């Protein structure tokens, strides 16, 4: 049923992470009526610190969210509700979003800032160290892991991740976890002094979240104190596809430089519409999407002013 207690929003933002909150801030300052639907389960909650975001380097994800909510609260036209978006109908100018608790909200424009979600890791011990001594982004966490003995577990992304992590440590080892690797890649790694271990991984040995060793099925234990790995990800929501939004092979929304999708009135920002996976990048994308959405609304309102002087 329609929620009789709320007026139609100018913008409904689905997802309250860095991208969604950045867009909400821009739109709130533009005096737009904004509703943010946020499940409050951000992907980066497993990490102790967020890095690479100017003026907030080293802040915890929870503190980042707290400060963002406090600052957005200065703009009363922005509301947050903690729930999930379960279904969306309608089109540009009159989208109807039904939440998991059965309420329906109407918005003129939509912004998906739903990010990505981690699929099960299926590697014993990896969850114990994820966000403590095992990471996915060297730009976010490489400084803290610099000069450590680092394990690279990345499947088809091995060469790219190894080259990147090499900027922070010379002590690298690649673990294929039993997956076949092209012989030329293995030879290149070995020529550069990077050992390659082909046996499947039995478990990640750790103490209090700190990696101690990679234990292989053949009984070998290779001492490592840090891990960079390529996670398996899925889109945080399938609703963009339900609406007809174009996505790429990874499920990421295809958007232009201001976050506009191929579906009129629907925008995307953050990890679910990019593959940069950095807080600073998500904040920037959310800001640009907020400006893009407001520009469309200004144009519509300007036309109405001409038609209805």
N, C-alpha and C positions, 0 to 999 in steps of 0.2 A: 504494500500500500504506500501511497505517497505520504511523506512526512509533513503534516500540516503545520508544524511548528517552525519550519525554516523557509525563508524566501529562496527563490532560485539563486544559485551562486553564479557569479561571473565565470569562475574557474573552479573545477574540482581537480585536486591533485591527489593522485593515488600513489602513496609512498612518502614517508616522512624522514628519509635519510638526508644526507648533505645536499643532493640535487633538489629534492622536493622542498626542503626548508629554504634553500637559496631562492628558488622560484617564488615561494610564499612571501619571502621578505620583499622581493622586488614588487610583486603584485600588491602586497599590503601597502607599500609606500605609494603605489599608484592609485590607492583608494578603491581597490577592487574587492568585491565580496568573494572571499576564498574559503573553500572547505578542503582541509587536508585529511584524507583517510589513511591512517597509519596503523599497521599491525604492531609496531614497536618491537620488531625482531630484526634489527639491522645485521647484515652479514659480518660487519667488522666488530661486532660485540665480543668476539673471541680474542681480540688483540688487547694488549695492555696499553698501547700508545698508538696514536696516529701521527704520521710524519709527513713532511714536505708541504704543509699548508702554512703559508706565511702568517705570522703572529700567533699561530696555534701549534707550532712544531712540538711534538712530544705530549700533547694533551691526550687524555684518555677518551675513547669514543663516548662514554657516558657523560663526561664533562662537556664535550663538544655539543652533544644534544641538549644538555641542560642550558648552556649559554645561548644556544640558538633559540630555544623556546622562550627564554627570558627576553631576548631582544625582539623577537617577533610579537611578543605580547604587547608591545608598545603600539601595535597596529590592530585595533579591535575588530577590524573587518575580516581578520583571518581567524578561522576556527579549526581546531583539531578534534577528531574523534578517533578513539582507538578501537578499530575493528578491521575487517577485510572487505574489499570490494568483491562481491560474488558474481555479479552479472551487470552488463551494461547494454542498454537499448537506446534507440533514438539516433539523432544525427546533429550536425553542426548547428548550434544555437539552442538545442533542447536535448541534451543527453540525460538519460535516467540511469543512475547508478544505484543498484540494490546491494546492500551490505549483507554480511553473514548473519546479522541479527534481524534481517527482514525489513529494515527501513530503506526507503528510496529517496534519493536526493537528485535534484535537477540542476544542471550546470550548462552554461553556454559553451564553454570550452573544456577540454580534458587534457591533463598532463599526466603521463605515466612516468613515475620515478620509482619503479618497483624493483630496480636492480636485478641482480642475479642471485641464485641460491646454490649452495654447495650440495652436490650429490654425495651419497655415502662414500667414504674414503676407501673402505674395503682393504685396509692395511693395518694390521694390529699395531697399536701403539702410536699411530700418527695423530689421532685426536688428542692424545695426552700432551703432545708437544706443539700442536697447532696454535699459533698466536703467541707462543712463548720462546721457542727456538726453531720452529718450522714456519716458513712463510712462503708466499706466492709472488711477492713483488719486491725485487731488489731496490727499486727506487724508494719504496716505503720503509724498508727495514734492513737494507744492506749495510748501512753505517753501523748499526748495532751489532751486526754479525761479521764485521770486517776482520780479516786475517785469521778467522777461525778455520778449522778443517770442515769444509762444507760438502754435504752430499747433494747431488743434483738428481732428482727423480722427475722426469718430464715427458717420457714417451716420445711422441712425434715432435715435441717442441724442445727436445734435448739440446740441439746445437744452438738454437737461439738463446735459451735460458743460460746455457753454459758460457757463451760469449759475454752475456750481460753480467752474470755474477762474477766473471773474471776481473771486473773492474774493482771489486771489493776484497778479493782474496786470491792468492796464488795456490792455495791448498784445496784443490777440488777433486772430487771423485764422482763418476757417473754410475748410476745404478739403473739397469734396464728393466729390472723386476721380471726377467724372463721373456720380455718382448724382443723380437728380432730387430736388429739395427742394421742399416746399410753398411757393408764392409768398409766403404770409403770414409764414412763418418767415424767409425771406430778407429780406423788407421789415423785419421786426422787428430783425434783426441789423444791417442797414444803418442803421436809425434810431438805433441805439445806437453807431454808429461802428465797427462790426466788419465788415471787408470779407469778402466771400464769393467764393471762387475755384471755378468750376465745372469747369474743365478737368481731365482725368485727371492723376494724378501720375505722372511718369516715374521719379523717384527722390528719395531723401532724400540730399542732399549733406552730408557730415560730415568731420571731421578728428579722429582718435583718439577716436571715440565721441561727440564734441560736434557737435550739429546746426549746420549753417551756413546751409542754405537748402532750401526745397521747390522742386524743379524740376518744372515742368508740361510736358505733352506739346506745348503750343503754344510752348515755348521760354522761357517766363517763369521767372524765378528770384526767389522771394520770400524775403528774408532772415528767418530764424527761428533762434532758438538753443535752443528747447525744443519738445517735442511732448507733447500728451496725446491719447491715442487710445482707442477702444473695441475691445478685442481680440475675436477670434472664439474661443470656448471650447467645449470638450466635456467631459463628465464624465470624471474620472480613471479610473473603472472602470464597466463595465456589469453587474457582479455584483449590485448592489442590484436592478436591473430583473429579472435572472434569478431572484432570490428572490421577486419579486412586490411589491417596495416601490413605493409611489406616487412619481412624480416630476412636476415641473411642465414647462412647455413648453421650458425651457432644459436639462432633464435633471437639475436639482437635486432631491435627495431631499426629500420632504415630511415634516417631523418636527415634534414639539411642542416646548414650551419646555425639555424636558430631553433632547431629541434622539431621542425614541422614534418609530419609524416605524410604519406600519400592520401590519407583520409582527412577530408576537410574538418578542421576544428580539433584534431587530435595531435598532440605533441608528445615527444619523449625526451628524457634527459637522464644522465647518470649511467650507471653500469649497464642498465637494460637497453641503452641506446648508444653504447660506445664499448670499446674494448680497452680503454685506458686503465680502468680500475684504480683510480687514485682519488682521494678526497678532494684535492684541489681541482682536479679535472671535473669532478661531479658538481662541485660548487659553481665553477665557471659555466658548465653546460646548463645548470638550473637557472642561473642568472640570465643567460642569453635566451632561454626558452621563456622566462618570465617577460622579458622585453618583447619577444616575438608575439606572444599571446596578447599582451596589452596593446601592441600596435594594431593587431587585427581587430580587437575590441574598439579601439579608438576610431578606426576607419568605419566600422559599422555604426557606432554612435554618431559620427559626423554625418553619415548619410541620413540617419533618422532625423537629425537636426534640420537638414535641408528639406526633408519631406514633411516634417511636422514643426514648422517655425513657431 
